[in-house]
Every structure is written in structure tokens, then in C-alpha cells.
Amino acid sequence: QVQLVESGGGLVQPGGSLRLSCAASGHTFRTYHVGWFRQAPGKEREFVGRISWRGANTNYADSVKGRFTLSRDNAKNMVYLQMNSLKPEDTAIYYCASLSASLQPLYWGQGTQVTVSS
């Protein structure tokens, strides 16, 4: 079973940047695709982006494309979400998840809060 822990959230001003980390435990972590999701108060959890097991392939939601960048360091069992040009509507709890072969979430981290406000 893969266990995931997010970190790096916090308060940032609009237009600012933040990098989230997803640390994984479990010897099979590198074989999993990893997705990032977010959930704002009163809203459904939504897809943000995903990265393939080796990091060669990435996909992003239209709302974050061009601003957010995923990367992966398998030697450190770490996935990163670099967030630039942040907007107030990016405020949410951000979760990373290990994905199945069909790219559906299997295991979730505890989430990390991102607040974009002046």
C-alpha cells in the first residue's frame, strides 16, 4: 500500500508562487502515476494535474495550465507541484493521490491548505 504525505501549503499573495510536495512511502511508488486534486469550501474535489510514473507525461486542468508544473524525483520518492501566478480561486486543500492503471485515484494524502489572498 502506498502512503502519501503532502506539504508546502500556506498563505501566498495573488501572483505569487508556491511549491507543494508529495512524499510517498512504499517500494512500488515509482510504478504509480500520481495525480493532484484540490477541493475548495462548498465545492467538489477537482482534478488539477497528473504525472506518469517516470515523469515523462503530464496532464493539467485547463484552469491551471501554463501556471502549474508537475515534476517527479523518483530517487527521493517525491512529486512536486510548482504553482505560479496564483489566483484567489486557487485557494483550496490540495491532495496528491496514487492512480490506478486506468488513472483513477487509489490512495490519498491528508491534504495541504493553500490560501491565495492579499
Secondary structure as GFF3:
##gff-version 3
##sequence-region A 1 118
A	DSSP	beta_strand	3	7	.	.	.	ID=ss1
A	DSSP	beta_strand	10	12	.	.	.	ID=ss2
A	DSSP	beta_strand	18	25	.	.	.	ID=ss3
A	DSSP	three_ten_helix	29	31	.	.	.	ID=ss4
A	DSSP	beta_strand	33	39	.	.	.	ID=ss5
A	DSSP	beta_strand	46	51	.	.	.	ID=ss6
A	DSSP	beta_strand	58	60	.	.	.	ID=ss7
A	DSSP	beta_strand	68	73	.	.	.	ID=ss8
A	DSSP	three_ten_helix	74	76	.	.	.	ID=ss9
A	DSSP	beta_strand	78	83	.	.	.	ID=ss10
A	DSSP	three_ten_helix	88	90	.	.	.	ID=ss11
A	DSSP	beta_strand	92	99	.	.	.	ID=ss12
A	DSSP	beta_strand	105	108	.	.	.	ID=ss13
A	DSSP	beta_strand	112	116	.	.	.	ID=ss14
###
